[in-house]
Amino acid sequence: MINSAQCRAARGLLKWTQNDLARESEISNVTIRNFESEKTVPQKGTLVVLEMTFEKAGVEFISENGAGPGVRLKK
């Protein structure tokens, strides 16, 4: 599952606003804002949808492999 920092970083790589992510994922802007500000943790299904939305747009999530989780754009 992605974390809030990965969500912010993925949006940055894509140059998406929170509104862009809300539109693309069909998840409310409030849910995204609260997740990114670490006020709440969305349900597992919501996190899956966010991750899939980013992956469809070309983001690759890097798992925690000793150096910490991250994101990058696919080649």
All heavy atoms as a GROMACS GRO file, in nm:
protein
  580
    1MET      N    1   0.083  -0.119   0.000
    1MET     CA    2   0.000   0.000   0.000
    1MET      C    3   0.087   0.125   0.000
    1MET      O    4   0.192   0.128   0.064
    1MET     CB    5  -0.086   0.004   0.126
    1MET     CG    6  -0.200  -0.095   0.134
    1MET     SD    7  -0.318  -0.081   0.002
    1MET     CE    8  -0.299  -0.245  -0.063
    2ILE      N    9   0.040   0.225  -0.070
    2ILE     CA   10   0.116   0.350  -0.075
    2ILE      C   11   0.095   0.429   0.055
    2ILE      O   12  -0.005   0.411   0.124
    2ILE     CB   13   0.077   0.436  -0.197
    2ILE    CG1   14  -0.066   0.488  -0.187
    2ILE    CG2   15   0.100   0.359  -0.324
    2ILE    CD1   16  -0.101   0.590  -0.294
    3ASN      N   17   0.191   0.515   0.085
    3ASN     CA   18   0.176   0.601   0.202
    3ASN      C   19   0.154   0.745   0.155
    3ASN      O   20   0.159   0.774   0.035
    3ASN     CB   21   0.296   0.587   0.296
    3ASN     CG   22   0.427   0.630   0.234
    3ASN    OD1   23   0.433   0.728   0.160
    3ASN    ND2   24   0.533   0.557   0.264
    4SER      N   25   0.132   0.835   0.249
    4SER     CA   26   0.098   0.973   0.213
    4SER      C   27   0.213   1.043   0.139
    4SER      O   28   0.189   1.120   0.046
    4SER     CB   29   0.057   1.052   0.337
    4SER     OG   30   0.163   1.052   0.432
    5ALA      N   31   0.337   1.017   0.179
    5ALA     CA   32   0.451   1.079   0.112
    5ALA      C   33   0.462   1.030  -0.033
    5ALA      O   34   0.492   1.109  -0.123
    5ALA     CB   35   0.580   1.049   0.188
    6GLN      N   36   0.437   0.903  -0.055
    6GLN     CA   37   0.440   0.850  -0.191
    6GLN      C   38   0.328   0.912  -0.276
    6GLN      O   39   0.348   0.939  -0.394
    6GLN     CB   40   0.426   0.698  -0.191
    6GLN     CG   41   0.552   0.626  -0.144
    6GLN     CD   42   0.528   0.477  -0.136
    6GLN    OE1   43   0.437   0.432  -0.065
    6GLN    NE2   44   0.609   0.400  -0.206
    7CYS      N   45   0.215   0.935  -0.216
    7CYS     CA   46   0.104   0.996  -0.287
    7CYS      C   47   0.142   1.137  -0.331
    7CYS      O   48   0.123   1.174  -0.447
    7CYS     CB   49  -0.020   0.997  -0.198
    7CYS     SG   50  -0.172   1.051  -0.281
    8ARG      N   51   0.197   1.215  -0.239
    8ARG     CA   52   0.239   1.352  -0.273
    8ARG      C   53   0.347   1.351  -0.381
    8ARG      O   54   0.345   1.430  -0.476
    8ARG     CB   55   0.290   1.424  -0.148
    8ARG     CG   56   0.182   1.456  -0.046
    8ARG     CD   57   0.235   1.545   0.066
    8ARG     NE   58   0.350   1.489   0.136
    8ARG     CZ   59   0.342   1.409   0.243
    8ARG    NH1   60   0.224   1.375   0.293
    8ARG    NH2   61   0.452   1.364   0.302
    9ALA      N   62   0.444   1.259  -0.367
    9ALA     CA   63   0.554   1.251  -0.463
    9ALA      C   64   0.504   1.209  -0.601
    9ALA      O   65   0.548   1.264  -0.703
    9ALA     CB   66   0.660   1.153  -0.413
   10ALA      N   67   0.413   1.113  -0.604
   10ALA     CA   68   0.359   1.067  -0.732
   10ALA      C   69   0.285   1.180  -0.802
   10ALA      O   70   0.300   1.199  -0.923
   10ALA     CB   71   0.266   0.947  -0.711
   11ARG      N   72   0.208   1.255  -0.727
   11ARG     CA   73   0.139   1.370  -0.788
   11ARG      C   74   0.240   1.470  -0.842
   11ARG      O   75   0.222   1.525  -0.951
   11ARG     CB   76   0.050   1.441  -0.685
   11ARG     CG   77  -0.084   1.381  -0.666
   11ARG     CD   78  -0.183   1.471  -0.592
   11ARG     NE   79  -0.131   1.538  -0.473
   11ARG     CZ   80  -0.090   1.664  -0.469
   11ARG    NH1   81  -0.094   1.740  -0.576
   11ARG    NH2   82  -0.046   1.716  -0.356
   12GLY      N   83   0.348   1.491  -0.767
   12GLY     CA   84   0.451   1.584  -0.812
   12GLY      C   85   0.516   1.540  -0.941
   12GLY      O   86   0.539   1.622  -1.031
   13LEU      N   87   0.545   1.410  -0.953
   13LEU     CA   88   0.605   1.359  -1.075
   13LEU      C   89   0.515   1.380  -1.196
   13LEU      O   90   0.562   1.407  -1.307
   13LEU     CB   91   0.637   1.210  -1.061
   13LEU     CG   92   0.754   1.173  -0.970
   13LEU    CD1   93   0.760   1.022  -0.951
   13LEU    CD2   94   0.885   1.225  -1.027
   14LEU      N   95   0.386   1.367  -1.174
   14LEU     CA   96   0.289   1.382  -1.282
   14LEU      C   97   0.244   1.526  -1.302
   14LEU      O   98   0.169   1.555  -1.395
   14LEU     CB   99   0.166   1.294  -1.254
   14LEU     CG  100   0.192   1.143  -1.252
   14LEU    CD1  101   0.068   1.070  -1.200
   14LEU    CD2  102   0.231   1.093  -1.389
   15LYS      N  103   0.286   1.613  -1.209
   15LYS     CA  104   0.241   1.753  -1.210
   15LYS      C  105   0.089   1.762  -1.197
   15LYS      O  106   0.023   1.844  -1.263
   15LYS     CB  107   0.291   1.826  -1.334
   15LYS     CG  108   0.442   1.837  -1.340
   15LYS     CD  109   0.488   1.913  -1.462
   15LYS     CE  110   0.635   1.937  -1.463
   15LYS     NZ  111   0.721   1.826  -1.491
   16TRP      N  112   0.035   1.676  -1.112
   16TRP     CA  113  -0.109   1.673  -1.085
   16TRP      C  114  -0.138   1.749  -0.956
   16TRP      O  115  -0.064   1.739  -0.859
   16TRP     CB  116  -0.158   1.530  -1.066
   16TRP     CG  117  -0.180   1.451  -1.189
   16TRP    CD1  118  -0.154   1.487  -1.317
   16TRP    CD2  119  -0.230   1.317  -1.195
   16TRP    NE1  120  -0.185   1.385  -1.404
   16TRP    CE2  121  -0.233   1.279  -1.331
   16TRP    CE3  122  -0.272   1.226  -1.100
   16TRP    CZ2  123  -0.277   1.154  -1.373
   16TRP    CZ3  124  -0.317   1.102  -1.141
   16TRP    CH2  125  -0.320   1.066  -1.277
   17THR      N  126  -0.249   1.820  -0.956
   17THR     CA  127  -0.301   1.878  -0.833
   17THR      C  128  -0.382   1.771  -0.760
   17THR      O  129  -0.411   1.664  -0.816
   17THR     CB  130  -0.392   1.998  -0.863
   17THR    OG1  131  -0.508   1.950  -0.934
   17THR    CG2  132  -0.319   2.105  -0.944
   18GLN      N  133  -0.424   1.802  -0.639
   18GLN     CA  134  -0.514   1.711  -0.569
   18GLN      C  135  -0.645   1.696  -0.645
   18GLN      O  136  -0.703   1.588  -0.650
   18GLN     CB  137  -0.539   1.759  -0.425
   18GLN     CG  138  -0.418   1.742  -0.336
   18GLN     CD  139  -0.442   1.791  -0.195
   18GLN    OE1  140  -0.534   1.869  -0.169
   18GLN    NE2  141  -0.357   1.748  -0.104
   19ASN      N  142  -0.690   1.805  -0.707
   19ASN     CA  143  -0.812   1.798  -0.788
   19ASN      C  144  -0.794   1.705  -0.907
   19ASN      O  145  -0.886   1.632  -0.944
   19ASN     CB  146  -0.854   1.937  -0.836
   19ASN     CG  147  -0.911   2.022  -0.725
   19ASN    OD1  148  -0.966   1.971  -0.628
   19ASN    ND2  149  -0.896   2.152  -0.737
   20ASP      N  150  -0.676   1.709  -0.971
   20ASP     CA  151  -0.650   1.619  -1.083
   20ASP      C  152  -0.658   1.473  -1.038
   20ASP      O  153  -0.720   1.390  -1.104
   20ASP     CB  154  -0.510   1.644  -1.142
   20ASP     CG  155  -0.496   1.780  -1.208
   20ASP    OD1  156  -0.596   1.834  -1.258
   20ASP    OD2  157  -0.382   1.832  -1.208
   21LEU      N  158  -0.594   1.443  -0.924
   21LEU     CA  159  -0.597   1.306  -0.873
   21LEU      C  160  -0.740   1.265  -0.837
   21LEU      O  161  -0.781   1.152  -0.866
   21LEU     CB  162  -0.505   1.292  -0.752
   21LEU     CG  163  -0.502   1.156  -0.684
   21LEU    CD1  164  -0.467   1.044  -0.782
   21LEU    CD2  165  -0.405   1.157  -0.567
   22ALA      N  166  -0.814   1.355  -0.777
   22ALA     CA  167  -0.954   1.324  -0.742
   22ALA      C  168  -1.034   1.291  -0.867
   22ALA      O  169  -1.110   1.194  -0.869
   22ALA     CB  170  -1.016   1.443  -0.667
   23ARG      N  171  -1.015   1.369  -0.972
   23ARG     CA  172  -1.087   1.345  -1.097
   23ARG      C  173  -1.047   1.211  -1.160
   23ARG      O  174  -1.131   1.132  -1.198
   23ARG     CB  175  -1.062   1.459  -1.196
   23ARG     CG  176  -1.140   1.445  -1.326
   23ARG     CD  177  -1.108   1.555  -1.427
   23ARG     NE  178  -0.968   1.554  -1.465
   23ARG     CZ  179  -0.878   1.646  -1.427
   23ARG    NH1  180  -0.914   1.748  -1.352
   23ARG    NH2  181  -0.752   1.637  -1.465
   24GLU      N  182  -0.918   1.186  -1.167
   24GLU     CA  183  -0.868   1.064  -1.231
   24GLU      C  184  -0.906   0.937  -1.153
   24GLU      O  185  -0.930   0.832  -1.211
   24GLU     CB  186  -0.717   1.070  -1.249
   24GLU     CG  187  -0.670   1.175  -1.347
   24GLU     CD  188  -0.715   1.151  -1.489
   24GLU    OE1  189  -0.720   1.033  -1.532
   24GLU    OE2  190  -0.746   1.250  -1.558
   25SER      N  191  -0.905   0.946  -1.021
   25SER     CA  192  -0.930   0.828  -0.937
   25SER      C  193  -1.076   0.813  -0.896
   25SER      O  194  -1.116   0.708  -0.846
   25SER     CB  195  -0.845   0.836  -0.811
   25SER     OG  196  -0.885   0.945  -0.730
   26GLU      N  197  -1.154   0.921  -0.914
   26GLU     CA  198  -1.292   0.925  -0.867
   26GLU      C  199  -1.302   0.908  -0.716
   26GLU      O  200  -1.396   0.849  -0.662
   26GLU     CB  201  -1.379   0.823  -0.940
   26GLU     CG  202  -1.385   0.848  -1.090
   26GLU     CD  203  -1.473   0.751  -1.166
   26GLU    OE1  204  -1.532   0.660  -1.104
   26GLU    OE2  205  -1.483   0.767  -1.288
   27ILE      N  206  -1.201   0.961  -0.647
   27ILE     CA  207  -1.197   0.965  -0.500
   27ILE      C  208  -1.209   1.111  -0.461
   27ILE      O  209  -1.151   1.198  -0.528
   27ILE     CB  210  -1.067   0.902  -0.447
   27ILE    CG1  211  -1.068   0.753  -0.477
   27ILE    CG2  212  -1.050   0.928  -0.298
   27ILE    CD1  213  -0.940   0.682  -0.447
   28SER      N  214  -1.279   1.139  -0.353
   28SER     CA  215  -1.304   1.278  -0.317
   28SER      C  216  -1.175   1.353  -0.284
   28SER      O  217  -1.079   1.297  -0.231
   28SER     CB  218  -1.400   1.288  -0.199
   28SER     OG  219  -1.333   1.261  -0.077
   29ASN      N  220  -1.178   1.481  -0.318
   29ASN     CA  221  -1.065   1.569  -0.288
   29ASN      C  222  -1.039   1.573  -0.138
   29ASN      O  223  -0.923   1.578  -0.095
   29ASN     CB  224  -1.094   1.709  -0.343
   29ASN     CG  225  -0.973   1.798  -0.345
   29ASN    OD1  226  -0.876   1.773  -0.275
   29ASN    ND2  227  -0.979   1.902  -0.425
   30VAL      N  228  -1.142   1.571  -0.057
   30VAL     CA  229  -1.127   1.574   0.088
   30VAL      C  230  -1.051   1.450   0.136
   30VAL      O  231  -0.961   1.461   0.220
   30VAL     CB  232  -1.265   1.583   0.158
   30VAL    CG1  233  -1.253   1.566   0.308
   30VAL    CG2  234  -1.332   1.715   0.124
   31THR      N  235  -1.084   1.334   0.083
   31THR     CA  236  -1.014   1.211   0.121
   31THR      C  237  -0.866   1.221   0.087
   31THR      O  238  -0.779   1.186   0.168
   31THR     CB  239  -1.077   1.089   0.051
   31THR    OG1  240  -1.214   1.078   0.092
   31THR    CG2  241  -1.003   0.961   0.083
   32ILE      N  242  -0.836   1.271  -0.032
   32ILE     CA  243  -0.697   1.285  -0.075
   32ILE      C  244  -0.624   1.386   0.012
   32ILE      O  245  -0.512   1.362   0.059
   32ILE     CB  246  -0.691   1.323  -0.224
   32ILE    CG1  247  -0.743   1.207  -0.308
   32ILE    CG2  248  -0.549   1.362  -0.266
   32ILE    CD1  249  -0.774   1.241  -0.452
   33ARG      N  250  -0.686   1.500   0.036
   33ARG     CA  251  -0.624   1.605   0.119
   33ARG      C  252  -0.595   1.553   0.261
   33ARG      O  253  -0.486   1.572   0.314
   33ARG     CB  254  -0.713   1.728   0.124
   33ARG     CG  255  -0.652   1.845   0.200
   33ARG     CD  256  -0.734   1.973   0.190
   33ARG     NE  257  -0.873   1.955   0.232
   33ARG     CZ  258  -0.979   1.967   0.150
   33ARG    NH1  259  -0.962   1.994   0.023
   33ARG    NH2  260  -1.101   1.950   0.196
   34ASN      N  261  -0.691   1.484   0.320
   34ASN     CA  262  -0.672   1.431   0.455
   34ASN      C  263  -0.564   1.323   0.460
   34ASN      O  264  -0.488   1.314   0.556
   34ASN     CB  265  -0.804   1.378   0.512
   34ASN     CG  266  -0.899   1.489   0.550
   34ASN    OD1  267  -0.859   1.604   0.572
   34ASN    ND2  268  -1.026   1.456   0.558
   35PHE      N  269  -0.557   1.240   0.357
   35PHE     CA  270  -0.454   1.137   0.350
   35PHE      C  271  -0.316   1.200   0.336
   35PHE      O  272  -0.223   1.166   0.410
   35PHE     CB  273  -0.482   1.044   0.231
   35PHE     CG  274  -0.376   0.940   0.206
   35PHE    CD1  275  -0.325   0.862   0.308
   35PHE    CD2  276  -0.328   0.920   0.078
   35PHE    CE1  277  -0.227   0.765   0.284
   35PHE    CE2  278  -0.232   0.823   0.052
   35PHE     CZ  279  -0.181   0.746   0.156
   36GLU      N  280  -0.302   1.293   0.244
   36GLU     CA  281  -0.171   1.354   0.222
   36GLU      C  282  -0.123   1.437   0.341
   36GLU      O  283  -0.003   1.449   0.363
   36GLU     CB  284  -0.173   1.439   0.095
   36GLU     CG  285  -0.180   1.355  -0.031
   36GLU     CD  286  -0.159   1.436  -0.157
   36GLU    OE1  287  -0.154   1.560  -0.151
   36GLU    OE2  288  -0.148   1.372  -0.264
   37SER      N  289  -0.215   1.493   0.416
   37SER     CA  290  -0.176   1.570   0.535
   37SER      C  291  -0.168   1.483   0.660
   37SER      O  292  -0.145   1.533   0.769
   37SER     CB  293  -0.274   1.686   0.558
   37SER     OG  294  -0.403   1.636   0.590
   38GLU      N  295  -0.188   1.354   0.641
   38GLU     CA  296  -0.178   1.252   0.746
   38GLU      C  297  -0.279   1.272   0.859
   38GLU      O  298  -0.256   1.235   0.972
   38GLU     CB  299  -0.035   1.245   0.800
   38GLU     CG  300   0.064   1.207   0.692
   38GLU     CD  301   0.208   1.198   0.739
   38GLU    OE1  302   0.235   1.214   0.859
   38GLU    OE2  303   0.294   1.173   0.652
   39LYS      N  304  -0.396   1.330   0.822
   39LYS     CA  305  -0.505   1.342   0.918
   39LYS      C  306  -0.582   1.212   0.932
   39LYS      O  307  -0.632   1.180   1.039
   39LYS     CB  308  -0.601   1.454   0.877
   39LYS     CG  309  -0.544   1.592   0.892
   39LYS     CD  310  -0.645   1.697   0.853
   39LYS     CE  311  -0.585   1.835   0.868
   39LYS     NZ  312  -0.680   1.938   0.825
   40THR      N  313  -0.592   1.138   0.821
   40THR     CA  314  -0.662   1.009   0.820
   40THR      C  315  -0.588   0.912   0.730
   40THR      O  316  -0.509   0.953   0.645
   40THR     CB  317  -0.806   1.023   0.769
   40THR    OG1  318  -0.804   1.070   0.635
   40THR    CG2  319  -0.890   1.115   0.855
   41VAL      N  320  -0.618   0.785   0.747
   41VAL     CA  321  -0.569   0.681   0.657
   41VAL      C  322  -0.691   0.622   0.588
   41VAL      O  323  -0.781   0.572   0.655
   41VAL     CB  324  -0.492   0.571   0.733
   41VAL    CG1  325  -0.448   0.460   0.638
   41VAL    CG2  326  -0.371   0.630   0.805
   42PRO      N  327  -0.696   0.631   0.455
   42PRO     CA  328  -0.812   0.578   0.384
   42PRO      C  329  -0.825   0.426   0.399
   42PRO      O  330  -0.729   0.358   0.436
   42PRO     CB  331  -0.783   0.613   0.237
   42PRO     CG  332  -0.680   0.718   0.241
   42PRO     CD  333  -0.601   0.694   0.365
   43GLN      N  334  -0.941   0.377   0.366
   43GLN     CA  335  -0.963   0.232   0.366
   43GLN      C  336  -0.872   0.168   0.262
   43GLN      O  337  -0.828   0.233   0.165
   43GLN     CB  338  -1.108   0.201   0.334
   43GLN     CG  339  -1.205   0.249   0.438
   43GLN     CD  340  -1.349   0.216   0.402
   43GLN    OE1  341  -1.379   0.159   0.298
   43GLN    NE2  342  -1.438   0.253   0.491
   44LYS      N  343  -0.844   0.040   0.282
   44LYS     CA  344  -0.754  -0.033   0.193
   44LYS      C  345  -0.797  -0.021   0.047
   44LYS      O  346  -0.714   0.000  -0.042
   44LYS     CB  347  -0.746  -0.179   0.235
   44LYS     CG  348  -0.648  -0.260   0.154
   44LYS     CD  349  -0.639  -0.403   0.204
   44LYS     CE  350  -0.541  -0.482   0.119
   44LYS     NZ  351  -0.525  -0.620   0.167
   45GLY      N  352  -0.925  -0.034   0.020
   45GLY     CA  353  -0.975  -0.025  -0.117
   45GLY      C  354  -0.946   0.110  -0.181
   45GLY      O  355  -0.915   0.117  -0.300
   46THR      N  356  -0.954   0.216  -0.103
   46THR     CA  357  -0.923   0.349  -0.154
   46THR      C  358  -0.776   0.360  -0.190
   46THR      O  359  -0.739   0.416  -0.294
   46THR     CB  360  -0.961   0.456  -0.050
   46THR    OG1  361  -1.101   0.446  -0.024
   46THR    CG2  362  -0.929   0.596  -0.098
   47LEU      N  363  -0.689   0.304  -0.106
   47LEU     CA  364  -0.546   0.306  -0.133
   47LEU      C  365  -0.513   0.228  -0.260
   47LEU      O  366  -0.428   0.268  -0.339
   47LEU     CB  367  -0.468   0.252  -0.014
   47LEU     CG  368  -0.473   0.336   0.113
   47LEU    CD1  369  -0.404   0.263   0.228
   47LEU    CD2  370  -0.411   0.473   0.091
   48VAL      N  371  -0.583   0.118  -0.280
   48VAL     CA  372  -0.561   0.037  -0.400
   48VAL      C  373  -0.599   0.118  -0.524
   48VAL      O  374  -0.527   0.119  -0.624
   48VAL     CB  375  -0.641  -0.095  -0.392
   48VAL    CG1  376  -0.644  -0.166  -0.527
   48VAL    CG2  377  -0.583  -0.185  -0.286
   49VAL      N  378  -0.712   0.187  -0.519
   49VAL     CA  379  -0.756   0.269  -0.633
   49VAL      C  380  -0.655   0.379  -0.661
   49VAL      O  381  -0.620   0.404  -0.777
   49VAL     CB  382  -0.897   0.327  -0.608
   49VAL    CG1  383  -0.932   0.431  -0.713
   49VAL    CG2  384  -1.000   0.216  -0.606
   50LEU      N  385  -0.605   0.446  -0.558
   50LEU     CA  386  -0.505   0.551  -0.578
   50LEU      C  387  -0.380   0.494  -0.645
   50LEU      O  388  -0.328   0.551  -0.741
   50LEU     CB  389  -0.469   0.617  -0.445
   50LEU     CG  390  -0.575   0.707  -0.383
   50LEU    CD1  391  -0.532   0.751  -0.243
   50LEU    CD2  392  -0.602   0.828  -0.472
   51GLU      N  393  -0.332   0.383  -0.593
   51GLU     CA  394  -0.212   0.321  -0.649
   51GLU      C  395  -0.234   0.282  -0.795
   51GLU      O  396  -0.149   0.308  -0.880
   51GLU     CB  397  -0.174   0.199  -0.565
   51GLU     CG  398  -0.038   0.143  -0.600
   51GLU     CD  399   0.010   0.040  -0.500
   51GLU    OE1  400  -0.031   0.043  -0.383
   51GLU    OE2  401   0.093  -0.044  -0.540
   52MET      N  402  -0.347   0.223  -0.824
   52MET     CA  403  -0.377   0.182  -0.962
   52MET      C  404  -0.388   0.303  -1.055
   52MET      O  405  -0.344   0.298  -1.170
   52MET     CB  406  -0.505   0.099  -0.966
   52MET     CG  407  -0.489  -0.038  -0.906
   52MET     SD  408  -0.644  -0.132  -0.891
   52MET     CE  409  -0.705  -0.127  -1.057
   53THR      N  410  -0.445   0.412  -1.006
   53THR     CA  411  -0.458   0.534  -1.086
   53THR      C  412  -0.320   0.588  -1.122
   53THR      O  413  -0.295   0.624  -1.237
   53THR     CB  414  -0.539   0.640  -1.009
   53THR    OG1  415  -0.670   0.588  -0.980
   53THR    CG2  416  -0.551   0.770  -1.088
   54PHE      N  417  -0.232   0.593  -1.023
   54PHE     CA  418  -0.096   0.640  -1.049
   54PHE      C  419  -0.022   0.548  -1.146
   54PHE      O  420   0.048   0.594  -1.236
   54PHE     CB  421  -0.017   0.653  -0.919
   54PHE     CG  422  -0.051   0.774  -0.837
   54PHE    CD1  423  -0.082   0.762  -0.703
   54PHE    CD2  424  -0.050   0.901  -0.892
   54PHE    CE1  425  -0.111   0.873  -0.625
   54PHE    CE2  426  -0.079   1.014  -0.816
   54PHE     CZ  427  -0.109   1.000  -0.682
   55GLU      N  428  -0.035   0.418  -1.125
   55GLU     CA  429   0.035   0.322  -1.212
   55GLU      C  430  -0.014   0.334  -1.356
   55GLU      O  431   0.066   0.326  -1.449
   55GLU     CB  432   0.018   0.180  -1.158
   55GLU     CG  433   0.100   0.157  -1.032
   55GLU     CD  434   0.075   0.022  -0.966
   55GLU    OE1  435  -0.026  -0.044  -0.999
   55GLU    OE2  436   0.156  -0.015  -0.881
   56LYS      N  437  -0.143   0.355  -1.374
   56LYS     CA  438  -0.198   0.373  -1.509
   56LYS      C  439  -0.139   0.497  -1.576
   56LYS      O  440  -0.120   0.501  -1.698
   56LYS     CB  441  -0.351   0.386  -1.500
   56LYS     CG  442  -0.420   0.400  -1.632
   56LYS     CD  443  -0.570   0.407  -1.614
   56LYS     CE  444  -0.640   0.434  -1.747
   56LYS     NZ  445  -0.784   0.454  -1.729
   57ALA      N  446  -0.105   0.598  -1.494
   57ALA     CA  447  -0.048   0.722  -1.547
   57ALA      C  448   0.103   0.715  -1.564
   57ALA      O  449   0.164   0.811  -1.610
   57ALA     CB  450  -0.085   0.838  -1.454
   58GLY      N  451   0.164   0.600  -1.526
   58GLY     CA  452   0.307   0.582  -1.549
   58GLY      C  453   0.397   0.590  -1.428
   58GLY      O  454   0.519   0.595  -1.441
   59VAL      N  455   0.338   0.590  -1.309
   59VAL     CA  456   0.417   0.594  -1.187
   59VAL      C  457   0.446   0.452  -1.141
   59VAL      O  458   0.359   0.365  -1.147
   59VAL     CB  459   0.343   0.671  -1.075
   59VAL    CG1  460   0.415   0.660  -0.942
   59VAL    CG2  461   0.327   0.817  -1.114
   60GLU      N  462   0.568   0.430  -1.096
   60GLU     CA  463   0.607   0.301  -1.040
   60GLU      C  464   0.639   0.321  -0.893
   60GLU      O  465   0.716   0.411  -0.857
   60GLU     CB  466   0.730   0.248  -1.114
   60GLU     CG  467   0.774   0.112  -1.069
   60GLU     CD  468   0.890   0.059  -1.151
   60GLU    OE1  469   0.941   0.130  -1.240
   60GLU    OE2  470   0.930  -0.055  -1.125
   61PHE      N  471   0.582   0.238  -0.808
   61PHE     CA  472   0.606   0.247  -0.665
   61PHE      C  473   0.719   0.153  -0.627
   61PHE      O  474   0.722   0.038  -0.669
   61PHE     CB  475   0.479   0.216  -0.586
   61PHE     CG  476   0.377   0.324  -0.600
   61PHE    CD1  477   0.281   0.317  -0.699
   61PHE    CD2  478   0.379   0.435  -0.518
   61PHE    CE1  479   0.188   0.419  -0.717
   61PHE    CE2  480   0.287   0.537  -0.534
   61PHE     CZ  481   0.191   0.529  -0.633
   62ILE      N  482   0.812   0.204  -0.550
   62ILE     CA  483   0.928   0.128  -0.505
   62ILE      C  484   0.901   0.086  -0.361
   62ILE      O  485   0.876   0.170  -0.275
   62ILE     CB  486   1.055   0.213  -0.514
   62ILE    CG1  487   1.072   0.265  -0.657
   62ILE    CG2  488   1.177   0.134  -0.468
   62ILE    CD1  489   1.171   0.378  -0.670
   63SER      N  490   0.908  -0.044  -0.337
   63SER     CA  491   0.879  -0.093  -0.202
   63SER      C  492   0.995  -0.062  -0.107
   63SER      O  493   1.106  -0.030  -0.150
   63SER     CB  494   0.854  -0.243  -0.205
   63SER     OG  495   0.971  -0.310  -0.249
   64GLU      N  496   0.966  -0.072   0.019
   64GLU     CA  497   1.069  -0.052   0.121
   64GLU      C  498   1.167  -0.168   0.111
   64GLU      O  499   1.133  -0.281   0.138
   64GLU     CB  500   1.007  -0.046   0.260
   64GLU     CG  501   1.110  -0.037   0.369
   64GLU     CD  502   1.081   0.073   0.468
   64GLU    OE1  503   0.970   0.125   0.467
   64GLU    OE2  504   1.170   0.103   0.544
   65ASN      N  505   1.288  -0.138   0.071
   65ASN     CA  506   1.389  -0.242   0.053
   65ASN      C  507   1.517  -0.208   0.128
   65ASN      O  508   1.626  -0.226   0.079
   65ASN     CB  509   1.418  -0.262  -0.096
   65ASN     CG  510   1.462  -0.133  -0.164
   65ASN    OD1  511   1.474  -0.030  -0.100
   65ASN    ND2  512   1.483  -0.139  -0.293
   66GLY      N  513   1.499  -0.152   0.245
   66GLY     CA  514   1.614  -0.111   0.324
   66GLY      C  515   1.644   0.036   0.312
   66GLY      O  516   1.703   0.096   0.400
   67ALA      N  517   1.606   0.095   0.201
   67ALA     CA  518   1.632   0.237   0.179
   67ALA      C  519   1.506   0.322   0.192
   67ALA      O  520   1.510   0.442   0.180
   67ALA     CB  521   1.693   0.259   0.041
   68GLY      N  522   1.394   0.257   0.215
   68GLY     CA  523   1.267   0.328   0.229
   68GLY      C  524   1.186   0.324   0.101
   68GLY      O  525   1.241   0.305  -0.007
   69PRO      N  526   1.055   0.341   0.111
   69PRO     CA  527   0.968   0.339  -0.005
   69PRO      C  528   0.988   0.463  -0.090
   69PRO      O  529   1.034   0.567  -0.041
   69PRO     CB  530   0.828   0.333   0.055
   69PRO     CG  531   0.843   0.399   0.189
   69PRO     CD  532   0.981   0.364   0.235
   70GLY      N  533   0.953   0.452  -0.217
   70GLY     CA  534   0.967   0.568  -0.306
   70GLY      C  535   0.879   0.555  -0.428
   70GLY      O  536   0.796   0.464  -0.439
   71VAL      N  537   0.897   0.648  -0.521
   71VAL     CA  538   0.823   0.649  -0.647
   71VAL      C  539   0.917   0.693  -0.759
   71VAL      O  540   1.015   0.761  -0.736
   71VAL     CB  541   0.700   0.742  -0.644
   71VAL    CG1  542   0.597   0.697  -0.544
   71VAL    CG2  543   0.740   0.885  -0.617
   72ARG      N  544   0.883   0.652  -0.880
   72ARG     CA  545   0.955   0.698  -1.000
   72ARG      C  546   0.863   0.680  -1.119
   72ARG      O  547   0.764   0.608  -1.113
   72ARG     CB  548   1.085   0.620  -1.019
   72ARG     CG  549   1.065   0.473  -1.046
   72ARG     CD  550   1.199   0.402  -1.061
   72ARG     NE  551   1.176   0.257  -1.063
   72ARG     CZ  552   1.265   0.170  -1.022
   72ARG    NH1  553   1.381   0.208  -0.977
   72ARG    NH2  554   1.237   0.042  -1.028
   73LEU      N  555   0.898   0.749  -1.227
   73LEU     CA  556   0.823   0.733  -1.350
   73LEU      C  557   0.880   0.615  -1.427
   73LEU      O  558   1.003   0.595  -1.430
   73LEU     CB  559   0.831   0.858  -1.437
   73LEU     CG  560   0.754   0.981  -1.384
   73LEU    CD1  561   0.780   1.101  -1.473
   73LEU    CD2  562   0.605   0.952  -1.376
   74LYS      N  563   0.792   0.537  -1.489
   74LYS     CA  564   0.836   0.425  -1.571
   74LYS      C  565   0.902   0.480  -1.697
   74LYS      O  566   0.866   0.587  -1.745
   74LYS     CB  567   0.718   0.336  -1.609
   74LYS     CG  568   0.657   0.265  -1.492
   74LYS     CD  569   0.539   0.182  -1.538
   74LYS     CE  570   0.468   0.121  -1.417
   74LYS     NZ  571   0.349   0.049  -1.457
   75LYS      N  572   0.996   0.407  -1.750
   75LYS     CA  573   1.062   0.447  -1.874
   75LYS      C  574   0.971   0.422  -1.992
   75LYS      O  575   0.892   0.335  -1.995
   75LYS     CB  576   1.192   0.369  -1.892
   75LYS     CG  577   1.296   0.411  -1.794
   75LYS     CD  578   1.425   0.340  -1.824
   75LYS     CE  579   1.534   0.387  -1.727
   75LYS     NZ  580   1.660   0.328  -1.756
   0.00000   0.00000   0.00000
